[in-house]
Amino acid sequence: MWAYAEDAEWASAAGRCGPDGLIGRDAETADLRAGLARNRLVTVTGAAGAGKSALAAAAVGGAGEAGSWARVIYVRCPGGGGPVAAGALAARLAKAVLGPRDAAGRRTVGAGAVPDARPSARTTGARAKGRPALADLVTALRTAGRRPVLLLLDDADAVRTECAGLVQRLLMDVPGVRVLVTCRQALGLGEERVLRLAPLAAEAAVELFLARARATAPGFRAEGAEEAAVDRICRVLEGVPLAVELAAGQLDREPSAWALADRLERDQCWLAAPGPALHRHRSLRSAVGSAYLLCERPERAVWSRSSVFRGAFTEPTAAYLCAGAGVAPHQVSACLARLAAAGVLETLDEPGGLRPPRYRMTRAARDFGTERLHAAGEFTVAVERHVLHHRRLAEVAEHLWYAGDQRQAARLVRDNVADLTALVEYAARPDAPAAQVTAALATVADLWFWWTAHDHGEEGRAHLTRLLPRHEADDHLAARARWLAAWLNAPGDPATARAQLGQVWTAAVLAGDDALIGRVAHVQGVLAWERGDARTAADCFRQAADTVPAFAPGGPTPAVSLAALAVAQARTSPGAAGRSARRALSSPGVRDDAWATALARYARAYTDHHQGHTSRAWHRAHRALATLDTRTPLPGAPDSPDLPAVRASLRRLLADIESPRTPRAARPTVPAPRTDTPAPSRTSSRAERRLRGFT
């Protein structure tokens, strides 16, 4: 037997359940039913739009579930807070259980309702003061029979504290009552079983989108390019069910699914639909904004200012960016914890772990926070702090690389790669000041090792293509950036690389920068190798190795050029190639340069292989690869190992040695970044084509 305080609101939640239950929530539904069978209090928590109300409706209203309870009473909690909200909550619950009052103040007993208990002097006084008669409510619930009564308190965020007090009183006084609460945060009671609702998995999100799309646009078929567009839409929406359903409802208003995906990439808060009875379900902005309204002033400020982050961030970073204008630095940590509890932020690291906790803002919350940041007039200041922080971070990463802690440098960049991309996007805005453009260009130039040694050449080339035209000064920074762009363009676009080197060469000579002159020679060697001119390539690599100072920052060390020289000499001068490889391994500081060491070991193994020392070459290559494989993958990216292109080159060399059918005279690879830019069509050997894959 059911009693509803708001039939339309319950229908809004229950209507999201299909005939077979919620899409992608079978496990959660089973867990919730099992929790209700074993616990007297269960709270479903999750971020805005995660489907908490719909899950409660599916779990309680499924086939055979309603018969488990004497009564199931649904009450949507009121908004606001404090004593008024507490009284309103109890009044709604009393109305649902006891029925409405008549003109004389007596309860109207409806079908299945429980008769009102005889009023006592204490309860009469409470009524006289306008407070709900909780004693009558407790007495009524006790008369429900042997089967328990289930109270479903929906959307308890605004009255969470008041709801916790009321639920605790009912659990103490009514042994046969069980309570199911939906709230973004747990109530914090000792008997509480908490079920945290995560976003949908990728496949389930696509299934939900297609199911809603068929109702909105009956002719829509997710085939070919449209299927890829749907995958992209669900990925951008991060699997949030409400956002997925609202996006599916926009298909008939957009030219194509790709157009919808492009629009969602820019912003999500515009998603809305007139259908749901609950106001918070009618738009994504309302769903997220309901959490914003419940935040205190410092939490709102931290929310909006943190929206400039695109990826994960730490507490010290957030304190630097968010402090000021009413928010003290020591308040930021508590604000982050409360926002994480409310589902606005995701905690990426285990609490109490070795690394400090990191937070990531959900996409919908970030778009909403950006709107509030613009409205407060703080966007410019927040972006300035963001740019300055990540400029310093790039400097630290480069120092770590040259100090011998290359894995820590790569980890630092990988943890912040999303915000480094955001830094470039902020600087590429038409109204971005010149100082931000300069900081972004210097950041990209300092992270040369990430684009080259760690196989992100295409990304770095795209950043430089956006920033170089906006940097008007013809200074040393511009020369460094053009040199890096030439190196990144060399494997796929040699004409552009040569034009960029021509500009860099003049600036380097006039400035007397030996390091930059030598590195220009290294890129010229890569271009010569691409043309198949091994002798010219060897001359350029030799010049680079002799010109670049041993510990000069801003690019590869001489050992990298020596390793490339050994490879280029292997066919024409095998003895000199061996000496170049040994010289690379004995260069100053090479033991602290894992990348240069791996390249030198590869060059030595290849030289041995070319000279016919197959067994020795195999052992050298195998040991070099084993040294890299014993290094654990970078945290958070087990499928992206350290120095991936060097590993690939060593494996190809081992395959050449182990396969007698492989031509031993095939040319190997030299250090050159890999990009996706198509190379000009020309006849080349298989090993020459491998050149573009070695960094």
LOZA-265157 format. One record per residue (C-alpha): x, y, z; residue in three letters. Coordinates in steps of 0.25 Angstrom, whole numbers, padded with zeros to 4 digits, always signed. Example, Ala and Ser with C-alpha at 12.3 -4.5 7.8 and 13.67 -1.06 7.14 Angstrom:
residues 2
+0049-0018+0031ala/+0055-0004+0029ser/
END
This chain:
residues 695
+0000+0000+0000met/+0006+0013-0004trp/+0004+0028+0001ala/+0010+0039-0007tyr/+0012+0053-0002ala/+0014+0058-0016glu/+0009+0049-0027asp/+0014+0057-0039ala/+0028+0058-0033glu/+0028+0043-0030trp/+0023+0040-0044ala/+0035+0049-0049ser/+0045+0040-0042ala/+0038+0027-0045ala/+0036+0031-0060gly/+0050+0030-0063arg/+0050+0015-0060cys/+0047+0007-0072gly/+0039-0007-0072pro/+0052-0014-0069asp/+0057-0004-0059gly/+0068+0007-0060leu/+0078+0005-0071ile/+0092+0002-0066gly/+0087+0001-0052arg/+0084-0013-0050asp/+0095-0015-0040ala/+0092-0003-0032glu/+0077-0006-0031thr/+0081-0020-0026ala/+0090-0014-0016asp/+0080-0004-0011leu/+0069-0015-0009arg/+0079-0024-0002ala/+0082-0012+0007gly/+0068-0009+0010leu/+0066-0023+0014ala/+0078-0023+0024arg/+0078-0009+0029asn/+0068+0001+0035arg/+0074+0013+0029leu/+0079+0014+0015val/+0084+0027+0008thr/+0087+0028-0007val/+0097+0039-0009thr/+0103+0044-0022gly/+0105+0057-0030ala/+0094+0065-0037ala/+0087+0057-0048gly/+0093+0044-0044ala/+0079+0038-0043gly/+0077+0036-0028lys/+0062+0038-0028ser/+0060+0029-0040ala/+0069+0018-0034leu/+0060+0019-0021ala/+0048+0018-0029ala/+0053+0006-0037ala/+0058-0002-0025ala/+0045+0001-0017val/+0035+0000-0028gly/+0040-0012-0035gly/+0032-0025-0037ala/+0029-0032-0023gly/+0036-0021-0015glu/+0024-0013-0011ala/+0018-0026-0004gly/+0030-0026+0005ser/+0025-0014+0013trp/+0012-0010+0020ala/+0013+0003+0014arg/+0023+0011+0006val/+0022+0026+0008ile/+0028+0036-0001tyr/+0032+0050+0003val/+0040+0060-0004arg/+0047+0068+0006cys/+0045+0083+0006pro/+0055+0094+0002gly/+0061+0104+0012gly/+0067+0100+0025gly/+0066+0102+0040gly/+0054+0100+0050pro/+0044+0105+0039val/+0049+0094+0029ala/+0049+0084+0040ala/+0035+0086+0044gly/+0031+0086+0029ala/+0038+0073+0027leu/+0031+0067+0039ala/+0018+0073+0034ala/+0019+0066+0021arg/+0022+0053+0027leu/+0010+0054+0036ala/+0001+0058+0025lys/+0006+0046+0017ala/+0004+0036+0029val/-0008+0041+0036leu/-0015+0048+0024gly/-0019+0063+0024pro/-0027+0070+0035arg/-0041+0074+0033asp/-0047+0087+0037ala/-0048+0083+0052ala/-0033+0079+0052gly/-0036+0064+0052arg/-0028+0055+0043arg/-0036+0050+0031thr/-0034+0035+0030val/-0033+0031+0015gly/-0032+0017+0009ala/-0021+0010+0016gly/-0017+0021+0025ala/-0015+0019+0040val/-0025+0025+0050pro/-0020+0037+0058asp/-0016+0033+0072ala/-0023+0040+0084arg/-0017+0053+0086pro/-0009+0055+0099ser/-0008+0068+0107ala/+0007+0069+0102arg/+0003+0067+0087thr/-0009+0077+0088thr/+0001+0087+0093gly/+0010+0085+0082ala/-0001+0086+0072arg/-0005+0099+0078ala/+0009+0104+0076lys/+0008+0100+0061gly/+0018+0089+0063arg/+0015+0075+0057pro/+0010+0064+0066ala/+0022+0055+0065leu/+0016+0046+0076ala/+0003+0044+0067asp/+0013+0040+0056leu/+0020+0030+0064val/+0008+0024+0069thr/+0002+0023+0055ala/+0014+0016+0050leu/+0014+0006+0061arg/+0001+0001+0057thr/+0005-0003+0043ala/+0005-0018+0046gly/+0016-0028+0045arg/+0022-0024+0032arg/+0031-0011+0033pro/+0027+0003+0028val/+0037+0009+0018leu/+0039+0024+0018leu/+0045+0029+0005leu/+0050+0043+0008leu/+0055+0049-0006asp/+0064+0061-0008asp/+0068+0063+0006ala/+0080+0073+0003asp/+0073+0085+0008ala/+0069+0079+0021val/+0080+0069+0023arg/+0082+0073+0038thr/+0067+0074+0041glu/+0065+0061+0034cys/+0076+0054+0042ala/+0069+0058+0055gly/+0055+0053+0050leu/+0060+0040+0045val/+0068+0037+0057gln/+0055+0040+0066arg/+0047+0030+0057leu/+0057+0019+0057leu/+0058+0020+0072met/+0043+0020+0075asp/+0038+0011+0064val/+0045-0002+0062pro/+0037-0006+0050gly/+0040+0006+0041val/+0051+0007+0031arg/+0056+0019+0024val/+0062+0021+0010leu/+0068+0035+0008val/+0073+0041-0005thr/+0083+0052-0003cys/+0096+0057-0008arg/+0103+0055+0005gln/+0101+0044+0016ala/+0093+0047+0028leu/+0104+0043+0037gly/+0096+0034+0046leu/+0102+0021+0052gly/+0092+0011+0046glu/+0093+0017+0033glu/+0097+0009+0020arg/+0102+0018+0009val/+0101+0015-0006leu/+0109+0024-0014arg/+0104+0026-0028leu/+0115+0027-0039ala/+0112+0032-0053pro/+0108+0022-0063leu/+0119+0013-0071ala/+0121+0017-0085ala/+0113+0006-0091glu/+0101+0009-0082ala/+0102+0024-0085ala/+0101+0021-0100val/+0089+0011-0098glu/+0082+0022-0089leu/+0085+0033-0100phe/+0079+0024-0111leu/+0067+0020-0103ala/+0063+0034-0101arg/+0067+0038-0115ala/+0058+0029-0121arg/+0046+0035-0114ala/+0051+0049-0118thr/+0056+0047-0132ala/+0049+0034-0137pro/+0058+0034-0150gly/+0071+0035-0143phe/+0081+0024-0145arg/+0094+0023-0138ala/+0102+0017-0150glu/+0116+0021-0155gly/+0120+0035-0152ala/+0107+0037-0144glu/+0111+0025-0135glu/+0125+0032-0132ala/+0117+0045-0129ala/+0108+0038-0119val/+0121+0032-0112asp/+0127+0046-0112arg/+0114+0052-0106ile/+0114+0042-0095cys/+0128+0044-0092arg/+0127+0059-0091val/+0115+0058-0082leu/+0123+0048-0073glu/+0112+0038-0072gly/+0103+0047-0064val/+0089+0041-0066pro/+0081+0054-0065leu/+0091+0061-0075ala/+0090+0049-0085val/+0075+0049-0085glu/+0074+0064-0087leu/+0085+0064-0098ala/+0077+0053-0105ala/+0065+0062-0105gly/+0072+0072-0113gln/+0075+0064-0125leu/+0063+0069-0133asp/+0068+0083-0130arg/+0082+0081-0135glu/+0087+0079-0150pro/+0094+0066-0146ser/+0099+0058-0134ala/+0113+0064-0137trp/+0108+0078-0136ala/+0102+0075-0123leu/+0115+0069-0118ala/+0122+0081-0122asp/+0113+0090-0115arg/+0114+0081-0102leu/+0129+0082-0103glu/+0128+0097-0101arg/+0117+0097-0090asp/+0107+0088-0084gln/+0098+0096-0075cys/+0089+0100-0086trp/+0083+0086-0086leu/+0068+0087-0083ala/+0055+0080-0085ala/+0040+0084-0081pro/+0036+0070-0078gly/+0040+0067-0063pro/+0030+0071-0052ala/+0042+0074-0043leu/+0048+0088-0046his/+0062+0082-0043arg/+0061+0072-0054his/+0057+0082-0065arg/+0071+0087-0067ser/+0085+0083-0064leu/+0087+0097-0059arg/+0076+0096-0049ser/+0081+0082-0044ala/+0095+0087-0042val/+0090+0101-0037gly/+0082+0094-0026ser/+0095+0089-0020ala/+0101+0103-0021tyr/+0090+0110-0014leu/+0093+0101-0002leu/+0107+0105-0001cys/+0113+0115+0008glu/+0119+0128+0003arg/+0134+0123+0003pro/+0130+0110-0003glu/+0123+0117-0014arg/+0136+0125-0017ala/+0145+0113-0017val/+0135+0106-0026trp/+0135+0117-0036ser/+0150+0120-0035arg/+0154+0105-0036ser/+0146+0104-0049ser/+0158+0109-0057val/+0165+0096-0055phe/+0163+0086-0066arg/+0169+0074-0059gly/+0173+0070-0045ala/+0178+0079-0035phe/+0184+0079-0021thr/+0180+0087-0008glu/+0192+0096-0009pro/+0189+0099-0023thr/+0175+0102-0020ala/+0179+0111-0008ala/+0188+0119-0017tyr/+0177+0121-0027leu/+0165+0123-0019cys/+0170+0131-0007ala/+0166+0145-0005gly/+0153+0154-0006ala/+0147+0147+0006gly/+0153+0134+0006val/+0165+0131+0015ala/+0176+0121+0010pro/+0173+0112+0022his/+0158+0111+0018gln/+0161+0106+0005val/+0164+0091+0010ser/+0151+0090+0017ala/+0143+0096+0005cys/+0149+0086-0004leu/+0145+0075+0006ala/+0131+0079+0006arg/+0130+0081-0009leu/+0135+0067-0010ala/+0125+0062-0001ala/+0114+0069-0009ala/+0118+0062-0022gly/+0124+0075-0028val/+0138+0070-0027leu/+0144+0056-0029glu/+0155+0051-0020thr/+0165+0044-0029leu/+0175+0039-0018asp/+0172+0030-0006glu/+0171+0039+0006pro/+0183+0037+0015gly/+0192+0032+0004gly/+0206+0035+0001leu/+0202+0046-0009arg/+0194+0058-0005pro/+0180+0057-0009pro/+0176+0062-0023arg/+0162+0067-0027tyr/+0155+0068-0040arg/+0143+0076-0043met/+0132+0070-0051thr/+0129+0075-0065arg/+0115+0081-0062ala/+0120+0087-0049ala/+0132+0093-0056arg/+0123+0100-0066asp/+0113+0105-0056phe/+0125+0110-0048gly/+0131+0117-0060thr/+0117+0124-0062glu/+0118+0129-0047arg/+0132+0133-0049leu/+0129+0142-0061his/+0117+0148-0053ala/+0126+0151-0041ala/+0136+0158-0050gly/+0147+0149-0045glu/+0150+0141-0058phe/+0162+0150-0062thr/+0169+0149-0048val/+0166+0134-0047ala/+0172+0132-0061val/+0185+0140-0058glu/+0187+0132-0045arg/+0185+0119-0053his/+0195+0123-0064val/+0205+0128-0054leu/+0204+0115-0046his/+0206+0106-0058his/+0217+0114-0063arg/+0225+0112-0050arg/+0221+0097-0051leu/+0227+0096-0065ala/+0240+0102-0059glu/+0240+0092-0048val/+0238+0080-0058ala/+0250+0085-0066glu/+0259+0086-0054his/+0255+0072-0050leu/+0258+0067-0064trp/+0272+0072-0064tyr/+0275+0069-0049ala/+0273+0054-0052gly/+0259+0052-0047asp/+0253+0050-0061gln/+0242+0041-0056arg/+0237+0051-0046gln/+0238+0062-0057ala/+0229+0053-0066ala/+0219+0050-0054arg/+0218+0065-0051leu/+0214+0068-0066val/+0205+0056-0067arg/+0197+0060-0055asp/+0195+0074-0060asn/+0194+0072-0075val/+0180+0076-0076ala/+0183+0089-0069asp/+0195+0091-0078leu/+0186+0090-0090thr/+0176+0100-0083ala/+0188+0109-0081leu/+0190+0109-0097val/+0175+0111-0099glu/+0174+0123-0089tyr/+0186+0130-0096ala/+0180+0127-0110ala/+0168+0135-0107arg/+0167+0148-0115pro/+0166+0157-0103asp/+0178+0150-0096ala/+0189+0160-0091pro/+0203+0158-0097ala/+0208+0154-0084ala/+0199+0141-0084gln/+0204+0138-0098val/+0218+0139-0094thr/+0216+0131-0082ala/+0209+0120-0090ala/+0220+0120-0101leu/+0231+0119-0090ala/+0223+0107-0084thr/+0222+0099-0096val/+0237+0102-0100ala/+0241+0097-0086asp/+0234+0084-0087leu/+0241+0080-0100trp/+0245+0067-0093phe/+0230+0064-0092trp/+0227+0066-0106trp/+0239+0059-0112thr/+0244+0048-0102ala/+0230+0044-0097his/+0223+0043-0110asp/+0214+0055-0110his/+0220+0062-0123gly/+0207+0065-0129glu/+0201+0072-0117glu/+0213+0080-0116gly/+0213+0084-0130arg/+0198+0088-0129ala/+0201+0097-0117his/+0213+0104-0124leu/+0205+0106-0137thr/+0194+0114-0128arg/+0204+0122-0120leu/+0215+0126-0129leu/+0207+0135-0138pro/+0202+0142-0125arg/+0216+0145-0120his/+0220+0158-0127glu/+0234+0160-0120ala/+0245+0154-0128asp/+0253+0150-0116asp/+0261+0138-0111his/+0248+0131-0106leu/+0243+0132-0120ala/+0256+0126-0126ala/+0255+0114-0116arg/+0240+0112-0119ala/+0243+0112-0134arg/+0254+0102-0132trp/+0245+0093-0125leu/+0234+0094-0135ala/+0245+0091-0146ala/+0249+0078-0138trp/+0234+0074-0137leu/+0231+0077-0152asn/+0244+0070-0157ala/+0238+0056-0158pro/+0225+0060-0165gly/+0227+0074-0171asp/+0242+0076-0175pro/+0239+0089-0183ala/+0233+0096-0171thr/+0244+0091-0162ala/+0255+0097-0171arg/+0248+0110-0172ala/+0247+0111-0157gln/+0261+0107-0155leu/+0265+0118-0165gly/+0259+0128-0155gln/+0265+0122-0143val/+0279+0121-0149trp/+0281+0136-0150thr/+0276+0139-0136ala/+0285+0128-0130ala/+0297+0133-0137val/+0295+0148-0134leu/+0292+0144-0119ala/+0304+0135-0118gly/+0296+0124-0113asp/+0304+0111-0115asp/+0294+0102-0109ala/+0283+0107-0119leu/+0293+0107-0131ile/+0296+0092-0127gly/+0282+0088-0126arg/+0279+0095-0139val/+0290+0086-0145ala/+0283+0074-0139his/+0270+0077-0145val/+0277+0079-0159gln/+0283+0065-0157gly/+0269+0059-0155val/+0265+0066-0168leu/+0277+0060-0175ala/+0274+0047-0170trp/+0259+0048-0175glu/+0265+0051-0189arg/+0274+0038-0188gly/+0287+0046-0187asp/+0294+0039-0176ala/+0307+0046-0178arg/+0301+0060-0177thr/+0293+0055-0165ala/+0306+0050-0158ala/+0313+0063-0160asp/+0301+0071-0154cys/+0300+0062-0142phe/+0315+0063-0140arg/+0314+0078-0140gln/+0303+0078-0130ala/+0310+0068-0121ala/+0323+0077-0121asp/+0315+0091-0120thr/+0304+0088-0109val/+0310+0090-0095pro/+0309+0078-0086ala/+0299+0083-0077phe/+0292+0094-0085ala/+0277+0094-0082pro/+0266+0096-0092gly/+0268+0084-0101gly/+0275+0070-0102pro/+0289+0068-0097thr/+0301+0065-0106pro/+0299+0050-0103ala/+0286+0050-0111val/+0293+0055-0123ser/+0305+0045-0121leu/+0295+0034-0121ala/+0289+0039-0134ala/+0303+0041-0140leu/+0306+0026-0136ala/+0294+0021-0144val/+0297+0030-0156ala/+0311+0025-0156gln/+0308+0010-0155ala/+0307+0007-0170arg/+0319+0015-0175thr/+0328+0015-0163ser/+0325+0004-0153pro/+0337+0006-0145gly/+0334+0021-0143ala/+0320+0018-0140ala/+0325+0009-0128gly/+0333+0020-0123arg/+0322+0030-0124ser/+0313+0021-0116ala/+0323+0019-0105arg/+0326+0034-0105arg/+0311+0036-0103ala/+0311+0026-0091leu/+0323+0033-0085ser/+0318+0048-0087ser/+0317+0057-0075pro/+0304+0055-0067gly/+0299+0043-0076val/+0296+0034-0064arg/+0286+0044-0059asp/+0279+0045-0073asp/+0271+0032-0075ala/+0266+0036-0089trp/+0281+0039-0094ala/+0286+0026-0088thr/+0275+0018-0094ala/+0278+0024-0108leu/+0292+0022-0106ala/+0290+0007-0103arg/+0281+0006-0115tyr/+0291+0012-0124ala/+0302+0002-0118arg/+0293-0010-0120ala/+0290-0006-0134tyr/+0305-0004-0138thr/+0308-0018-0132asp/+0297-0024-0140his/+0302-0017-0153his/+0316-0021-0151gln/+0311-0036-0150gly/+0312-0037-0135his/+0298-0042-0134thr/+0299-0049-0120ser/+0305-0037-0114arg/+0295-0028-0120ala/+0284-0036-0115trp/+0289-0036-0101his/+0291-0021-0101arg/+0277-0018-0107ala/+0271-0028-0097his/+0278-0022-0085arg/+0274-0008-0089ala/+0260-0012-0091leu/+0260-0019-0078ala/+0265-0007-0071thr/+0253+0001-0076leu/+0243-0010-0073asp/+0247-0011-0059thr/+0243+0004-0057arg/+0229+0004-0053thr/+0219+0011-0062pro/+0216+0025-0059leu/+0205+0027-0049pro/+0191+0028-0055gly/+0195+0023-0068ala/+0199+0008-0068pro/+0197+0007-0083asp/+0206+0018-0086ser/+0220+0014-0081pro/+0232+0023-0079asp/+0240+0026-0092leu/+0230+0018-0101pro/+0237+0021-0114ala/+0251+0016-0109val/+0244+0003-0104arg/+0238+0002-0118ala/+0251+0004-0125ser/+0258-0006-0116leu/+0247-0017-0119arg/+0248-0014-0134arg/+0263-0017-0133leu/+0261-0029-0125leu/+0251-0034-0136ala/+0261-0031-0147asp/+0272-0039-0139ile/+0263-0051-0136glu/+0257-0052-0150ser/+0266-0057-0160pro/+0257-0052-0171arg/+0258-0038-0167thr/+0269-0030-0176pro/+0281-0027-0167arg/+0284-0015-0175ala/+0271-0008-0172ala/+0274+0006-0167arg/+0270+0009-0152pro/+0264+0021-0146thr/+0270+0034-0140val/+0264+0043-0129pro/+0253+0050-0136ala/+0239+0053-0130pro/+0227+0046-0135arg/+0215+0054-0140thr/+0203+0050-0148asp/+0206+0060-0159thr/+0207+0052-0172pro/+0221+0052-0178ala/+0223+0055-0193pro/+0222+0043-0202ser/+0235+0037-0206arg/+0242+0024-0207thr/+0248+0019-0194ser/+0252+0007-0187ser/+0245+0001-0176arg/+0255+0006-0166ala/+0255+0020-0171glu/+0240+0020-0169arg/+0243+0016-0155arg/+0250+0028-0153leu/+0238+0036-0150arg/+0235+0027-0138gly/+0247+0028-0130phe/+0249+0039-0120thr/
END
